[in-house]
Amino acid sequence: MIRCGNKLRLTEEEIDLLFKLTGTLPRNIHTVNELNNFVDRHIPYLDDSTPESKLLKMLLSDWKISQE
C-alpha cells in the first residue's frame, strides 16, 4: 500500500487479500475514506458465531486506517 495523505494505492496482493476476505473486488479504492468505508460495509456480514468468523472480522478490521 502506498499512501500520501488521504490518497492511497493498493497493490495487487492487497486487492487479492481483501477479495479473499470479503468476496468483493476493491478496485475503486483511492482514498483512506474509501478503504475504511469498504471495510465498514463488509464487517456487519460477519457474525461472531464461529471462531473462524471472529478471526475474519478481526483481520478485516485491521485494514482500517486512522485519519491523520
All heavy atoms as a GROMACS GRO file, in nm:
protein
  560
    1MET      N    1   0.085  -0.116   0.000
    1MET     CA    2   0.000   0.000   0.000
    1MET      C    3   0.090   0.123   0.000
    1MET      O    4   0.182   0.133   0.079
    1MET     CB    5  -0.090  -0.001   0.124
    1MET     CG    6  -0.180   0.118   0.135
    1MET     SD    7  -0.283   0.120   0.285
    1MET     CE    8  -0.346  -0.043   0.295
    2ILE      N    9   0.058   0.214  -0.088
    2ILE     CA   10   0.128   0.341  -0.093
    2ILE      C   11   0.029   0.448  -0.049
    2ILE      O   12  -0.083   0.455  -0.101
    2ILE     CB   13   0.179   0.371  -0.235
    2ILE    CG1   14   0.275   0.262  -0.279
    2ILE    CG2   15   0.245   0.508  -0.241
    2ILE    CD1   16   0.313   0.269  -0.425
    3ARG      N   17   0.070   0.530   0.047
    3ARG     CA   18  -0.020   0.632   0.100
    3ARG      C   19   0.048   0.768   0.098
    3ARG      O   20   0.164   0.782   0.134
    3ARG     CB   21  -0.059   0.598   0.243
    3ARG     CG   22  -0.150   0.701   0.302
    3ARG     CD   23  -0.193   0.666   0.441
    3ARG     NE   24  -0.275   0.773   0.494
    3ARG     CZ   25  -0.312   0.781   0.619
    3ARG    NH1   26  -0.277   0.688   0.704
    3ARG    NH2   27  -0.386   0.882   0.658
    4CYS      N   28  -0.026   0.869   0.053
    4CYS     CA   29   0.019   1.008   0.056
    4CYS      C   30  -0.099   1.091   0.105
    4CYS      O   31  -0.193   1.118   0.030
    4CYS     CB   32   0.065   1.052  -0.081
    4CYS     SG   33   0.124   1.223  -0.085
    5GLY      N   34  -0.097   1.127   0.233
    5GLY     CA   35  -0.210   1.200   0.291
    5GLY      C   36  -0.332   1.110   0.297
    5GLY      O   37  -0.329   1.002   0.354
    6ASN      N   38  -0.441   1.154   0.232
    6ASN     CA   39  -0.564   1.076   0.230
    6ASN      C   40  -0.570   0.982   0.110
    6ASN      O   41  -0.652   0.893   0.104
    6ASN     CB   42  -0.686   1.168   0.231
    6ASN     CG   43  -0.815   1.095   0.255
    6ASN    OD1   44  -0.821   1.005   0.339
    6ASN    ND2   45  -0.918   1.130   0.181
    7LYS      N   46  -0.482   1.001   0.014
    7LYS     CA   47  -0.481   0.917  -0.106
    7LYS      C   48  -0.398   0.791  -0.081
    7LYS      O   49  -0.301   0.793  -0.008
    7LYS     CB   50  -0.424   0.994  -0.225
    7LYS     CG   51  -0.508   1.111  -0.264
    7LYS     CD   52  -0.455   1.177  -0.386
    7LYS     CE   53  -0.545   1.294  -0.422
    7LYS     NZ   54  -0.510   1.349  -0.551
    8LEU      N   55  -0.439   0.682  -0.146
    8LEU     CA   56  -0.363   0.558  -0.133
    8LEU      C   57  -0.379   0.474  -0.258
    8LEU      O   58  -0.470   0.494  -0.338
    8LEU     CB   59  -0.401   0.479  -0.008
    8LEU     CG   60  -0.544   0.429   0.010
    8LEU    CD1   61  -0.562   0.294  -0.055
    8LEU    CD2   62  -0.571   0.417   0.158
    9ARG      N   63  -0.288   0.381  -0.273
    9ARG     CA   64  -0.293   0.286  -0.384
    9ARG      C   65  -0.264   0.147  -0.327
    9ARG      O   66  -0.163   0.125  -0.262
    9ARG     CB   67  -0.190   0.321  -0.490
    9ARG     CG   68  -0.192   0.221  -0.605
    9ARG     CD   69  -0.105   0.262  -0.718
    9ARG     NE   70  -0.159   0.384  -0.775
    9ARG     CZ   71  -0.093   0.458  -0.861
    9ARG    NH1   72   0.028   0.425  -0.898
    9ARG    NH2   73  -0.146   0.569  -0.909
   10LEU      N   74  -0.356   0.055  -0.352
   10LEU     CA   75  -0.340  -0.083  -0.306
   10LEU      C   76  -0.261  -0.162  -0.410
   10LEU      O   77  -0.279  -0.143  -0.530
   10LEU     CB   78  -0.476  -0.148  -0.286
   10LEU     CG   79  -0.569  -0.086  -0.182
   10LEU    CD1   80  -0.704  -0.154  -0.184
   10LEU    CD2   81  -0.508  -0.094  -0.044
   11THR      N   82  -0.177  -0.254  -0.362
   11THR     CA   83  -0.105  -0.342  -0.452
   11THR      C   84  -0.198  -0.454  -0.496
   11THR      O   85  -0.305  -0.475  -0.437
   11THR     CB   86   0.019  -0.403  -0.383
   11THR    OG1   87  -0.026  -0.485  -0.275
   11THR    CG2   88   0.113  -0.296  -0.333
   12GLU      N   89  -0.160  -0.527  -0.598
   12GLU     CA   90  -0.240  -0.640  -0.646
   12GLU      C   91  -0.256  -0.746  -0.536
   12GLU      O   92  -0.362  -0.807  -0.524
   12GLU     CB   93  -0.177  -0.702  -0.770
   12GLU     CG   94  -0.193  -0.616  -0.894
   12GLU     CD   95  -0.338  -0.593  -0.933
   12GLU    OE1   96  -0.420  -0.687  -0.922
   12GLU    OE2   97  -0.370  -0.480  -0.973
   13GLU      N   98  -0.151  -0.766  -0.456
   13GLU     CA   99  -0.160  -0.864  -0.347
   13GLU      C  100  -0.261  -0.820  -0.242
   13GLU      O  101  -0.336  -0.902  -0.189
   13GLU     CB  102  -0.022  -0.885  -0.283
   13GLU     CG  103   0.078  -0.953  -0.371
   13GLU     CD  104   0.148  -0.859  -0.468
   13GLU    OE1  105   0.138  -0.734  -0.452
   13GLU    OE2  106   0.210  -0.908  -0.563
   14GLU      N  107  -0.265  -0.691  -0.211
   14GLU     CA  108  -0.361  -0.641  -0.113
   14GLU      C  109  -0.503  -0.649  -0.167
   14GLU      O  110  -0.596  -0.684  -0.093
   14GLU     CB  111  -0.325  -0.497  -0.076
   14GLU     CG  112  -0.196  -0.488   0.003
   14GLU     CD  113  -0.141  -0.349   0.012
   14GLU    OE1  114  -0.164  -0.268  -0.078
   14GLU    OE2  115  -0.072  -0.322   0.112
   15ILE      N  116  -0.520  -0.617  -0.294
   15ILE     CA  117  -0.651  -0.630  -0.357
   15ILE      C  118  -0.698  -0.775  -0.351
   15ILE      O  119  -0.813  -0.803  -0.318
   15ILE     CB  120  -0.648  -0.577  -0.502
   15ILE    CG1  121  -0.630  -0.426  -0.502
   15ILE    CG2  122  -0.772  -0.617  -0.579
   15ILE    CD1  123  -0.602  -0.366  -0.638
   16ASP      N  124  -0.607  -0.868  -0.381
   16ASP     CA  125  -0.641  -1.010  -0.378
   16ASP      C  126  -0.676  -1.055  -0.236
   16ASP      O  127  -0.773  -1.130  -0.216
   16ASP     CB  128  -0.524  -1.092  -0.432
   16ASP     CG  129  -0.557  -1.238  -0.446
   16ASP    OD1  130  -0.662  -1.270  -0.505
   16ASP    OD2  131  -0.477  -1.322  -0.397
   17LEU      N  132  -0.603  -1.009  -0.137
   17LEU     CA  133  -0.631  -1.046   0.002
   17LEU      C  134  -0.766  -0.992   0.047
   17LEU      O  135  -0.845  -1.063   0.110
   17LEU     CB  136  -0.521  -0.997   0.095
   17LEU     CG  137  -0.537  -1.030   0.242
   17LEU    CD1  138  -0.548  -1.180   0.264
   17LEU    CD2  139  -0.424  -0.973   0.323
   18LEU      N  140  -0.796  -0.866   0.015
   18LEU     CA  141  -0.925  -0.810   0.051
   18LEU      C  142  -1.038  -0.883  -0.020
   18LEU      O  143  -1.146  -0.903   0.038
   18LEU     CB  144  -0.930  -0.660   0.018
   18LEU     CG  145  -0.863  -0.569   0.119
   18LEU    CD1  146  -0.854  -0.427   0.066
   18LEU    CD2  147  -0.934  -0.572   0.252
   19PHE      N  148  -1.015  -0.926  -0.143
   19PHE     CA  149  -1.115  -1.004  -0.215
   19PHE      C  150  -1.141  -1.137  -0.144
   19PHE      O  151  -1.255  -1.180  -0.129
   19PHE     CB  152  -1.072  -1.028  -0.359
   19PHE     CG  153  -1.165  -1.119  -0.434
   19PHE    CD1  154  -1.292  -1.077  -0.469
   19PHE    CD2  155  -1.125  -1.247  -0.468
   19PHE    CE1  156  -1.379  -1.162  -0.537
   19PHE    CE2  157  -1.210  -1.332  -0.536
   19PHE     CZ  158  -1.337  -1.290  -0.571
   20LYS      N  159  -1.035  -1.202  -0.100
   20LYS     CA  160  -1.049  -1.329  -0.030
   20LYS      C  161  -1.121  -1.312   0.104
   20LYS      O  162  -1.195  -1.401   0.148
   20LYS     CB  163  -0.913  -1.394  -0.008
   20LYS     CG  164  -0.853  -1.446  -0.137
   20LYS     CD  165  -0.715  -1.503  -0.114
   20LYS     CE  166  -0.656  -1.552  -0.245
   20LYS     NZ  167  -0.518  -1.598  -0.231
   21LEU      N  168  -1.102  -1.198   0.171
   21LEU     CA  169  -1.167  -1.173   0.299
   21LEU      C  170  -1.314  -1.135   0.283
   21LEU      O  171  -1.396  -1.168   0.368
   21LEU     CB  172  -1.095  -1.061   0.375
   21LEU     CG  173  -0.958  -1.094   0.433
   21LEU    CD1  174  -0.894  -0.969   0.490
   21LEU    CD2  175  -0.968  -1.201   0.539
   22THR      N  176  -1.348  -1.064   0.173
   22THR     CA  177  -1.483  -1.009   0.160
   22THR      C  178  -1.565  -1.069   0.047
   22THR      O  179  -1.687  -1.063   0.050
   22THR     CB  180  -1.477  -0.858   0.136
   22THR    OG1  181  -1.411  -0.832   0.011
   22THR    CG2  182  -1.405  -0.786   0.248
   23GLY      N  183  -1.499  -1.121  -0.056
   23GLY     CA  184  -1.571  -1.170  -0.173
   23GLY      C  185  -1.604  -1.061  -0.272
   23GLY      O  186  -1.675  -1.084  -0.370
   24THR      N  187  -1.554  -0.940  -0.249
   24THR     CA  188  -1.577  -0.826  -0.337
   24THR      C  189  -1.443  -0.767  -0.379
   24THR      O  190  -1.356  -0.746  -0.294
   24THR     CB  191  -1.658  -0.717  -0.263
   24THR    OG1  192  -1.777  -0.774  -0.212
   24THR    CG2  193  -1.692  -0.601  -0.354
   25LEU      N  194  -1.429  -0.737  -0.508
   25LEU     CA  195  -1.305  -0.676  -0.555
   25LEU      C  196  -1.301  -0.528  -0.516
   25LEU      O  197  -1.390  -0.452  -0.553
   25LEU     CB  198  -1.292  -0.688  -0.707
   25LEU     CG  199  -1.236  -0.818  -0.758
   25LEU    CD1  200  -1.241  -0.821  -0.910
   25LEU    CD2  201  -1.094  -0.840  -0.710
   26PRO      N  202  -1.198  -0.485  -0.444
   26PRO     CA  203  -1.186  -0.345  -0.404
   26PRO      C  204  -1.109  -0.263  -0.507
   26PRO      O  205  -1.007  -0.201  -0.477
   26PRO     CB  206  -1.110  -0.354  -0.272
   26PRO     CG  207  -1.022  -0.472  -0.290
   26PRO     CD  208  -1.101  -0.569  -0.376
   27ARG      N  209  -1.155  -0.259  -0.630
   27ARG     CA  210  -1.082  -0.194  -0.738
   27ARG      C  211  -1.088  -0.042  -0.735
   27ARG      O  212  -0.997   0.024  -0.781
   27ARG     CB  213  -1.135  -0.242  -0.873
   27ARG     CG  214  -1.097  -0.383  -0.903
   27ARG     CD  215  -0.959  -0.387  -0.962
   27ARG     NE  216  -0.924  -0.525  -0.992
   27ARG     CZ  217  -0.802  -0.566  -1.006
   27ARG    NH1  218  -0.702  -0.484  -0.993
   27ARG    NH2  219  -0.777  -0.691  -1.032
   28ASN      N  220  -1.195   0.017  -0.685
   28ASN     CA  221  -1.211   0.162  -0.692
   28ASN      C  222  -1.180   0.231  -0.561
   28ASN      O  223  -1.242   0.330  -0.526
   28ASN     CB  224  -1.354   0.197  -0.738
   28ASN     CG  225  -1.379   0.149  -0.879
   28ASN    OD1  226  -1.291   0.156  -0.963
   28ASN    ND2  227  -1.498   0.098  -0.904
   29ILE      N  228  -1.082   0.182  -0.489
   29ILE     CA  229  -1.043   0.243  -0.363
   29ILE      C  230  -0.919   0.328  -0.389
   29ILE      O  231  -0.813   0.276  -0.425
   29ILE     CB  232  -1.015   0.136  -0.256
   29ILE    CG1  233  -1.144   0.063  -0.223
   29ILE    CG2  234  -0.954   0.199  -0.131
   29ILE    CD1  235  -1.129  -0.050  -0.124
   30HIS      N  236  -0.936   0.460  -0.370
   30HIS     CA  237  -0.826   0.552  -0.398
   30HIS      C  238  -0.796   0.644  -0.279
   30HIS      O  239  -0.702   0.722  -0.286
   30HIS     CB  240  -0.858   0.638  -0.520
   30HIS     CG  241  -0.887   0.557  -0.642
   30HIS    ND1  242  -0.790   0.485  -0.708
   30HIS    CD2  243  -1.002   0.534  -0.708
   30HIS    CE1  244  -0.843   0.423  -0.811
   30HIS    NE2  245  -0.973   0.450  -0.813
   31THR      N  246  -0.878   0.636  -0.173
   31THR     CA  247  -0.855   0.719  -0.056
   31THR      C  248  -0.870   0.635   0.071
   31THR      O  249  -0.927   0.526   0.068
   31THR     CB  250  -0.956   0.837  -0.048
   31THR    OG1  251  -1.086   0.786  -0.029
   31THR    CG2  252  -0.951   0.925  -0.173
   32VAL      N  253  -0.820   0.690   0.180
   32VAL     CA  254  -0.833   0.624   0.310
   32VAL      C  255  -0.981   0.610   0.345
   32VAL      O  256  -1.024   0.505   0.394
   32VAL     CB  257  -0.757   0.704   0.418
   32VAL    CG1  258  -0.787   0.650   0.557
   32VAL    CG2  259  -0.608   0.703   0.390
   33ASN      N  260  -1.060   0.713   0.319
   33ASN     CA  261  -1.204   0.707   0.349
   33ASN      C  262  -1.272   0.595   0.272
   33ASN      O  263  -1.358   0.525   0.326
   33ASN     CB  264  -1.271   0.840   0.317
   33ASN     CG  265  -1.224   0.951   0.408
   33ASN    OD1  266  -1.182   0.926   0.520
   33ASN    ND2  267  -1.230   1.073   0.359
   34GLU      N  268  -1.237   0.578   0.145
   34GLU     CA  269  -1.297   0.472   0.064
   34GLU      C  270  -1.261   0.334   0.118
   34GLU      O  271  -1.345   0.244   0.122
   34GLU     CB  272  -1.254   0.485  -0.082
   34GLU     CG  273  -1.315   0.604  -0.151
   34GLU     CD  274  -1.258   0.628  -0.289
   34GLU    OE1  275  -1.159   0.562  -0.328
   34GLU    OE2  276  -1.312   0.716  -0.359
   35LEU      N  277  -1.136   0.316   0.162
   35LEU     CA  278  -1.095   0.188   0.219
   35LEU      C  279  -1.170   0.161   0.350
   35LEU      O  280  -1.222   0.051   0.371
   35LEU     CB  281  -0.944   0.184   0.244
   35LEU     CG  282  -0.891   0.058   0.310
   35LEU    CD1  283  -0.915  -0.065   0.223
   35LEU    CD2  284  -0.744   0.072   0.342
   36ASN      N  285  -1.178   0.262   0.436
   36ASN     CA  286  -1.248   0.245   0.563
   36ASN      C  287  -1.397   0.217   0.540
   36ASN      O  288  -1.456   0.134   0.611
   36ASN     CB  289  -1.228   0.367   0.652
   36ASN     CG  290  -1.087   0.376   0.706
   36ASN    OD1  291  -1.014   0.278   0.709
   36ASN    ND2  292  -1.048   0.495   0.747
   37ASN      N  293  -1.458   0.284   0.444
   37ASN     CA  294  -1.599   0.258   0.412
   37ASN      C  295  -1.618   0.117   0.358
   37ASN      O  296  -1.717   0.051   0.390
   37ASN     CB  297  -1.651   0.360   0.312
   37ASN     CG  298  -1.667   0.498   0.372
   37ASN    OD1  299  -1.678   0.513   0.493
   37ASN    ND2  300  -1.666   0.599   0.288
   38PHE      N  301  -1.524   0.070   0.276
   38PHE     CA  302  -1.529  -0.067   0.223
   38PHE      C  303  -1.527  -0.167   0.337
   38PHE      O  304  -1.607  -0.261   0.342
   38PHE     CB  305  -1.410  -0.089   0.128
   38PHE     CG  306  -1.402  -0.226   0.071
   38PHE    CD1  307  -1.476  -0.260  -0.041
   38PHE    CD2  308  -1.318  -0.323   0.126
   38PHE    CE1  309  -1.469  -0.388  -0.096
   38PHE    CE2  310  -1.310  -0.449   0.072
   38PHE     CZ  311  -1.385  -0.482  -0.040
   39VAL      N  312  -1.436  -0.147   0.431
   39VAL     CA  313  -1.426  -0.237   0.547
   39VAL      C  314  -1.553  -0.229   0.631
   39VAL      O  315  -1.608  -0.333   0.670
   39VAL     CB  316  -1.301  -0.202   0.631
   39VAL    CG1  317  -1.301  -0.278   0.764
   39VAL    CG2  318  -1.173  -0.231   0.553
   40ASP      N  319  -1.602  -0.108   0.657
   40ASP     CA  320  -1.723  -0.091   0.738
   40ASP      C  321  -1.845  -0.156   0.673
   40ASP      O  322  -1.933  -0.205   0.743
   40ASP     CB  323  -1.751   0.058   0.762
   40ASP     CG  324  -1.654   0.120   0.861
   40ASP    OD1  325  -1.592   0.045   0.940
   40ASP    OD2  326  -1.638   0.244   0.858
   41ARG      N  327  -1.853  -0.156   0.540
   41ARG     CA  328  -1.966  -0.219   0.471
   41ARG      C  329  -1.964  -0.370   0.485
   41ARG      O  330  -2.068  -0.435   0.486
   41ARG     CB  331  -1.962  -0.185   0.321
   41ARG     CG  332  -2.029  -0.058   0.283
   41ARG     CD  333  -2.052  -0.048   0.134
   41ARG     NE  334  -1.941  -0.091   0.051
   41ARG     CZ  335  -1.844  -0.012   0.006
   41ARG    NH1  336  -1.842   0.115   0.038
   41ARG    NH2  337  -1.748  -0.060  -0.071
   42HIS      N  338  -1.845  -0.431   0.496
   42HIS     CA  339  -1.835  -0.577   0.496
   42HIS      C  340  -1.832  -0.639   0.635
   42HIS      O  341  -1.865  -0.756   0.651
   42HIS     CB  342  -1.713  -0.620   0.415
   42HIS     CG  343  -1.733  -0.601   0.269
   42HIS    ND1  344  -1.704  -0.484   0.206
   42HIS    CD2  345  -1.782  -0.684   0.175
   42HIS    CE1  346  -1.733  -0.496   0.078
   42HIS    NE2  347  -1.781  -0.616   0.056
   43ILE      N  348  -1.794  -0.564   0.736
   43ILE     CA  349  -1.787  -0.620   0.872
   43ILE      C  350  -1.922  -0.670   0.923
   43ILE      O  351  -1.928  -0.777   0.984
   43ILE     CB  352  -1.722  -0.519   0.970
   43ILE    CG1  353  -1.572  -0.515   0.943
   43ILE    CG2  354  -1.749  -0.556   1.114
   43ILE    CD1  355  -1.496  -0.417   1.029
   44PRO      N  356  -2.033  -0.599   0.900
   44PRO     CA  357  -2.162  -0.648   0.952
   44PRO      C  358  -2.205  -0.784   0.895
   44PRO      O  359  -2.286  -0.853   0.957
   44PRO     CB  360  -2.262  -0.540   0.912
   44PRO     CG  361  -2.181  -0.418   0.893
   44PRO     CD  362  -2.049  -0.465   0.844
   45TYR      N  363  -2.152  -0.824   0.781
   45TYR     CA  364  -2.190  -0.953   0.723
   45TYR      C  365  -2.124  -1.070   0.794
   45TYR      O  366  -2.161  -1.185   0.772
   45TYR     CB  367  -2.154  -0.957   0.574
   45TYR     CG  368  -2.236  -0.861   0.493
   45TYR    CD1  369  -2.177  -0.751   0.434
   45TYR    CD2  370  -2.372  -0.879   0.476
   45TYR    CE1  371  -2.251  -0.661   0.359
   45TYR    CE2  372  -2.448  -0.790   0.403
   45TYR     CZ  373  -2.387  -0.681   0.344
   45TYR     OH  374  -2.461  -0.593   0.272
   46LEU      N  375  -2.026  -1.042   0.879
   46LEU     CA  376  -1.958  -1.147   0.954
   46LEU      C  377  -2.015  -1.152   1.095
   46LEU      O  378  -2.018  -1.052   1.165
   46LEU     CB  379  -1.807  -1.120   0.959
   46LEU     CG  380  -1.738  -1.108   0.824
   46LEU    CD1  381  -1.597  -1.055   0.841
   46LEU    CD2  382  -1.736  -1.242   0.755
   47ASP      N  383  -2.061  -1.268   1.136
   47ASP     CA  384  -2.115  -1.281   1.270
   47ASP      C  385  -2.007  -1.333   1.366
   47ASP      O  386  -1.896  -1.359   1.326
   47ASP     CB  387  -2.238  -1.372   1.272
   47ASP     CG  388  -2.207  -1.510   1.218
   47ASP    OD1  389  -2.090  -1.541   1.195
   47ASP    OD2  390  -2.302  -1.589   1.200
   48ASP      N  391  -2.041  -1.345   1.490
   48ASP     CA  392  -1.947  -1.393   1.591
   48ASP      C  393  -1.980  -1.534   1.636
   48ASP      O  394  -1.945  -1.574   1.747
   48ASP     CB  395  -1.948  -1.298   1.712
   48ASP     CG  396  -1.886  -1.163   1.680
   48ASP    OD1  397  -1.800  -1.157   1.592
   48ASP    OD2  398  -1.925  -1.065   1.745
   49SER      N  399  -2.046  -1.610   1.551
   49SER     CA  400  -2.092  -1.742   1.594
   49SER      C  401  -1.983  -1.850   1.589
   49SER      O  402  -1.994  -1.950   1.657
   49SER     CB  403  -2.212  -1.786   1.510
   49SER     OG  404  -2.174  -1.796   1.374
   50THR      N  405  -1.881  -1.829   1.509
   50THR     CA  406  -1.773  -1.930   1.499
   50THR      C  407  -1.637  -1.862   1.519
   50THR      O  408  -1.624  -1.742   1.494
   50THR     CB  409  -1.773  -1.998   1.361
   50THR    OG1  410  -1.743  -1.902   1.260
   50THR    CG2  411  -1.908  -2.064   1.332
   51PRO      N  412  -1.538  -1.937   1.562
   51PRO     CA  413  -1.405  -1.880   1.575
   51PRO      C  414  -1.350  -1.828   1.441
   51PRO      O  415  -1.278  -1.728   1.438
   51PRO     CB  416  -1.320  -1.996   1.626
   51PRO     CG  417  -1.416  -2.091   1.688
   51PRO     CD  418  -1.544  -2.075   1.612
   52GLU      N  419  -1.386  -1.894   1.332
   52GLU     CA  420  -1.338  -1.852   1.201
   52GLU      C  421  -1.393  -1.716   1.162
   52GLU      O  422  -1.323  -1.630   1.110
   52GLU     CB  423  -1.373  -1.956   1.094
   52GLU     CG  424  -1.300  -2.086   1.108
   52GLU     CD  425  -1.363  -2.181   1.209
   52GLU    OE1  426  -1.473  -2.149   1.264
   52GLU    OE2  427  -1.304  -2.286   1.236
   53SER      N  428  -1.523  -1.696   1.186
   53SER     CA  429  -1.584  -1.567   1.152
   53SER      C  430  -1.531  -1.455   1.240
   53SER      O  431  -1.515  -1.343   1.196
   53SER     CB  432  -1.736  -1.575   1.157
   53SER     OG  433  -1.781  -1.605   1.286
   54LYS      N  434  -1.502  -1.488   1.366
   54LYS     CA  435  -1.441  -1.388   1.455
   54LYS      C  436  -1.303  -1.349   1.403
   54LYS      O  437  -1.267  -1.231   1.404
   54LYS     CB  438  -1.429  -1.443   1.597
   54LYS     CG  439  -1.560  -1.454   1.670
   54LYS     CD  440  -1.539  -1.511   1.808
   54LYS     CE  441  -1.672  -1.535   1.878
   54LYS     NZ  442  -1.655  -1.596   2.009
   55LEU      N  443  -1.227  -1.446   1.357
   55LEU     CA  444  -1.094  -1.420   1.302
   55LEU      C  445  -1.104  -1.335   1.175
   55LEU      O  446  -1.029  -1.239   1.157
   55LEU     CB  447  -1.021  -1.550   1.272
   55LEU     CG  448  -0.882  -1.536   1.211
   55LEU    CD1  449  -0.789  -1.459   1.303
   55LEU    CD2  450  -0.824  -1.673   1.180
   56LEU      N  451  -1.198  -1.369   1.087
   56LEU     CA  452  -1.217  -1.290   0.965
   56LEU      C  453  -1.254  -1.146   0.999
   56LEU      O  454  -1.206  -1.052   0.935
   56LEU     CB  455  -1.325  -1.352   0.878
   56LEU     CG  456  -1.285  -1.474   0.797
   56LEU    CD1  457  -1.407  -1.534   0.729
   56LEU    CD2  458  -1.180  -1.437   0.695
   57LYS      N  459  -1.339  -1.128   1.098
   57LYS     CA  460  -1.379  -0.994   1.140
   57LYS      C  461  -1.259  -0.915   1.193
   57LYS      O  462  -1.243  -0.798   1.162
   57LYS     CB  463  -1.488  -1.005   1.246
   57LYS     CG  464  -1.565  -0.880   1.270
   57LYS     CD  465  -1.674  -0.906   1.373
   57LYS     CE  466  -1.803  -0.849   1.324
   57LYS     NZ  467  -1.912  -0.867   1.419
   58MET      N  468  -1.175  -0.981   1.271
   58MET     CA  469  -1.055  -0.915   1.323
   58MET      C  470  -0.958  -0.880   1.211
   58MET      O  471  -0.902  -0.770   1.209
   58MET     CB  472  -0.987  -1.004   1.428
   58MET     CG  473  -1.061  -1.011   1.557
   58MET     SD  474  -0.990  -1.120   1.686
   58MET     CE  475  -0.835  -1.171   1.630
   59LEU      N  476  -0.939  -0.973   1.117
   59LEU     CA  477  -0.849  -0.946   1.005
   59LEU      C  478  -0.898  -0.830   0.920
   59LEU      O  479  -0.821  -0.744   0.879
   59LEU     CB  480  -0.834  -1.071   0.918
   59LEU     CG  481  -0.754  -1.186   0.976
   59LEU    CD1  482  -0.769  -1.310   0.888
   59LEU    CD2  483  -0.608  -1.147   0.988
   60LEU      N  484  -1.026  -0.826   0.895
   60LEU     CA  485  -1.083  -0.719   0.815
   60LEU      C  486  -1.078  -0.586   0.890
   60LEU      O  487  -1.046  -0.482   0.831
   60LEU     CB  488  -1.227  -0.754   0.776
   60LEU     CG  489  -1.291  -0.671   0.668
   60LEU    CD1  490  -1.207  -0.669   0.542
   60LEU    CD2  491  -1.430  -0.723   0.637
   61SER      N  492  -1.105  -0.588   1.019
   61SER     CA  493  -1.099  -0.465   1.099
   61SER      C  494  -0.959  -0.407   1.103
   61SER      O  495  -0.941  -0.286   1.112
   61SER     CB  496  -1.145  -0.493   1.243
   61SER     OG  497  -1.279  -0.531   1.244
   62ASP      N  498  -0.860  -0.493   1.093
   62ASP     CA  499  -0.721  -0.448   1.096
   62ASP      C  500  -0.684  -0.366   0.973
   62ASP      O  501  -0.584  -0.294   0.973
   62ASP     CB  502  -0.628  -0.569   1.110
   62ASP     CG  503  -0.489  -0.530   1.151
   62ASP    OD1  504  -0.476  -0.443   1.240
   62ASP    OD2  505  -0.393  -0.587   1.096
   63TRP      N  506  -0.764  -0.374   0.866
   63TRP     CA  507  -0.738  -0.298   0.744
   63TRP      C  508  -0.775  -0.150   0.757
   63TRP      O  509  -0.735  -0.069   0.674
   63TRP     CB  510  -0.813  -0.359   0.627
   63TRP     CG  511  -0.738  -0.472   0.568
   63TRP    CD1  512  -0.744  -0.602   0.604
   63TRP    CD2  513  -0.643  -0.465   0.461
   63TRP    NE1  514  -0.659  -0.678   0.526
   63TRP    CE2  515  -0.596  -0.594   0.436
   63TRP    CE3  516  -0.595  -0.361   0.383
   63TRP    CZ2  517  -0.503  -0.622   0.340
   63TRP    CZ3  518  -0.502  -0.389   0.286
   63TRP    CH2  519  -0.456  -0.518   0.265
   64LYS      N  520  -0.853  -0.115   0.858
   64LYS     CA  521  -0.894   0.025   0.873
   64LYS      C  522  -0.772   0.110   0.905
   64LYS      O  523  -0.684   0.070   0.978
   64LYS     CB  524  -0.999   0.038   0.982
   64LYS     CG  525  -1.133  -0.020   0.940
   64LYS     CD  526  -1.240   0.013   1.037
   64LYS     CE  527  -1.278   0.157   1.017
   64LYS     NZ  528  -1.404   0.192   1.083
   65ILE      N  529  -0.771   0.230   0.847
   65ILE     CA  530  -0.660   0.324   0.864
   65ILE      C  531  -0.712   0.446   0.939
   65ILE      O  532  -0.818   0.500   0.903
   65ILE     CB  533  -0.603   0.367   0.728
   65ILE    CG1  534  -0.550   0.245   0.652
   65ILE    CG2  535  -0.495   0.471   0.747
   65ILE    CD1  536  -0.507   0.276   0.510
   66SER      N  537  -0.638   0.490   1.039
   66SER     CA  538  -0.681   0.608   1.114
   66SER      C  539  -0.659   0.733   1.030
   66SER      O  540  -0.566   0.741   0.949
   66SER     CB  541  -0.604   0.619   1.246
   66SER     OG  542  -0.467   0.640   1.219
   67GLN      N  543  -0.746   0.830   1.048
   67GLN     CA  544  -0.735   0.958   0.978
   67GLN      C  545  -0.632   1.044   1.051
   67GLN      O  546  -0.646   1.072   1.167
   67GLN     CB  547  -0.871   1.029   0.977
   67GLN     CG  548  -0.981   0.951   0.915
   67GLN     CD  549  -0.965   0.941   0.764
   67GLN    OE1  550  -0.909   1.028   0.702
   67GLN    NE2  551  -1.013   0.833   0.708
   68GLU      N  552  -0.529   1.083   0.980
   68GLU     CA  553  -0.424   1.166   1.041
   68GLU      C  554  -0.424   1.304   0.985
   68GLU      O  555  -0.457   1.332   0.879
   68GLU     CB  556  -0.288   1.102   1.020
   68GLU     CG  557  -0.275   0.971   1.092
   68GLU     CD  558  -0.142   0.903   1.065
   68GLU    OE1  559  -0.057   0.962   0.997
   68GLU    OE2  560  -0.125   0.792   1.112
   0.00000   0.00000   0.00000
